[in-house]
Amino acid sequence: PSAAAVGAALTRAEAALDTRVRAAYVRMCGYLHEPATRAILYGPVKGAVLDACGQLQTLLHATGQAEEYEPRLRALAAKLEAIEAAPSQPAAEAPPPPQAAPIPEEAGE
């Protein structure tokens, strides 16, 4: 891959991590209050991103471009970990979970 293509892909990945992934995690925190449940659901997302970073790192090593992009890949992995450790918005700012509709009382009870 060309240096421009790799740089553009990393820029898109960084932007998506800062906006989409973080926003989804913050929203999830509003609905799921148990950290273990959040970790179970976030694990596959985190794993897929880390796997993609590893594949890119392998490709960059094979093409001799690893040194140029290594810091950005490490920063991307660190941001991914930081989302889970401390989302940028407290869970209280996420929308509240939907409430179940009340069950109507039957006549004659």
N, C-alpha and C positions, 0 to 999 in steps of 0.2 A: 504494500500500500504506500501511496505517496505521503510525504510529511503533511501536506495540506489536508488530505483525507483523514489521517489519524488525528490531527489537531482539531478538525471540525467535529469528528465523532466524539472526541473527549469533551469538547465544549458543550455539545448537545447532551451528553451523559451528565455532566456536572450541573447543567441547568435543570434537567429533569429531576435529578436527585434533590436539588435545592427547592424545587417547586412542587412537582407532582408527588414524588415519593414522600417527602416530608409532610405535605398536606394530607395525604392519605393516612399516614401514620398518626398524625394529630387527630384526625377525624375518628380513626379507629379507637384512640384512647378515650374519646368521649363515649363510646359505646361499650367498650370492653375495659373494665376497671381492674381486672386481674392481670398482672404482668406476665404470668406464665402463658395465658391464653394469647396475649399479644405476641409474645415471642414465638409461639407455635405458628401463628398466621404470618408473621413478618419473616420468619426463617427462610421460607422458599424464595421470597423476593430478594432477601439479602444474599442467599446462596447463588441465585441466578446472576446477580450483578457481580459478585466476587468471582464466579466462574468465568464470566465474560472478560473481566479484567485479567484473569490468569491466562486465558486464551490469547488475548491481545498482547500480553507481556511475552508469551512464548513466541508469537509471530514477530514481535519487535526484536527479540533476541536473535531470531533466525535471520532477520534482515539487517542486523547491526544498528538498529535505531533505539535500542532499549534505554540507553543512558539519557537520551533527550526527553523521553516520556515517563521514565520511572517515577520522578517526584509527583507528577500529576496522577498517576495510577495509585500511588500510596495515599495521596490526599483524598482521592475518590473513595478508597476503601475506608479511610478514617472518617469521612463524612457519613458514610453508610452506617458505621458503628455509632457515631454520635447521634444520629436520628433516634436510635433505639434507646440510647442512654439518657438523652434529655431533649425531647421534642421542643422546637422553638416556641410553641405556644402551649400554655398549660391546658390540660384536658378540660378544665372548666370553661374554656372559650369555645370548645367544640360544640356543635349542636347537641341538644339533649336527645336521648334515645326516644323513639316513638312510644306513646302510651297506648296501652290496650284499650279498646272501646269498652265502656261499662256494659255488663250483661243486664238486659232489661228484666225487671221482675215480672213474673207471670201473674195474671189476675187470679184471685182466689187464694193466694198464699198468705 
